[in-house]
Amino acid sequence: MTSKLPWGTQPNPLLLAPMQGVTNRGLREVFGTTVVPDALFTEFVRVRPGSATPVTNADFIEATTEVPGVPLVVQVIGSADEGVVQACQDLVSRGVQHINVNMGCPWGRMTSILAGGGMFSAPETVEPMLSELREIVPGSLSVKTRSGIDDERQIFEVMPAFEAAGIDFLVVHSRTVKQKYTGAANHDLTREIVERSGVPVIANGDVTTAVGAAEVVEATGAAGLMLGRGAIADPWLFNRIRGTAPDKPNGEERRQELACHLSMLLSAYETIFHGDAQILAKLKSVIAMIPDPDQARWCKSLKKQKRVLSLRTLLNDSVSSFESLRAVDLAESRHR
Ligand SMILES: Cc1cc2nc3c(=O)[nH]c(=O)nc-3n(C[C@H](O)[C@H](O)[C@H](O)COP(=O)(O)O)c2cc1C
């Protein structure tokens, strides 16, 4: 049987995490053409309960805009009685292949109903919903989950439902919903989940360096890694983990990598957002996710810019000598 996994038979896949407000189609295009993750995920598509059109047009555009050659997984959030199955049917009818169900979102309304991390409150609803989805999803069906609401052993209560419904893989961020982003991801627990799971497990949480990535793979035995905040702060993290970019670039190299990336991101944002204020706000929200003390002054000066043109000029000044370095990385990515 051929693999339904988005990354096919590629061992140790590296995936870009879904991040609401961050991993829009512009950012995915930049990652997909530079560091080429083994799969990209959309921000979550929120199902609109009771609406004749459970998926908005904006979400349809996001869900169907792919980077050629890079598999796209569309993430949905919602519960069966809110119309998540109908929403997925609509997505599939527009060509979507891979669907991921969010069972981890810790924010606001998502946890007060049976969606996102809130689905842990009603584990009996999980298998019927996933089984219905299994019938209609042509490519992979997967779940991205935290370890529980306030008890990290809760995941073991729902794992049998995932497998009974026939999901293809599971992404685990080993923090509870209550923890939000405090503390550290518990990769000892990830290891236990890997050991007890009948489907491939992708480990997620707090991977920010190549060394850290190797440690998590070694400690957990996970089938692959999903990179979130670490990849936004350091897009070349994908290549560092693959060994095709230096693990510890010096300050100048790091500045140039970031400048090149942000410059490409700015160009992508100019095509999907409108007006300097919106474009700059989006780019600055990405810059705010770069917690690098060595680049803090430079990032601050980028964030001070009030026009797209002046921001571009500042980035261009830092990019100049980077083109050749990027060309090498691109060539290596293609030859992988
Ligand atoms: C700004 C932001 C938005 C996020 N949005 C989503 C989302 O839409 N769907 C989802 O499953 N997880 C979402 N997450 C969680 C990440 O996908 C990931 O599980 C989490 O950040 C832990 O991984 P990391 O330590 O590599 O960042 C979001 C995280 C952040 C920081």
The ligand as an ORCA input file, in Angstrom:
! r2SCAN-3c Opt
* xyz 0 1
  C       1.460     32.401     17.682
  C       1.117     30.935     17.735
  C       0.018     30.466     17.060
  C      -0.297     29.096     17.089
  N      -1.364     28.632     16.374
  C      -1.590     27.298     16.305
  C      -2.589     26.775     15.431
  O      -3.273     27.487     14.672
  N      -2.773     25.424     15.459
  C      -2.032     24.583     16.254
  O      -2.243     23.368     16.227
  N      -1.081     25.060     17.052
  C      -0.826     26.382     17.073
  N       0.191     26.850     17.833
  C       1.054     25.883     18.568
  C       2.255     25.480     17.702
  O       1.855     24.835     16.510
  C       3.199     24.537     18.485
  O       2.484     23.389     18.840
  C       3.732     25.185     19.759
  O       4.169     26.509     19.511
  C       4.888     24.362     20.352
  O       5.918     24.206     19.407
  P       7.244     25.140     19.422
  O       7.821     25.078     20.801
  O       8.118     24.536     18.354
  O       6.771     26.540     19.104
  C       0.512     28.201     17.833
  C       1.613     28.693     18.535
  C       1.926     30.032     18.488
  C       3.153     30.521     19.242
*
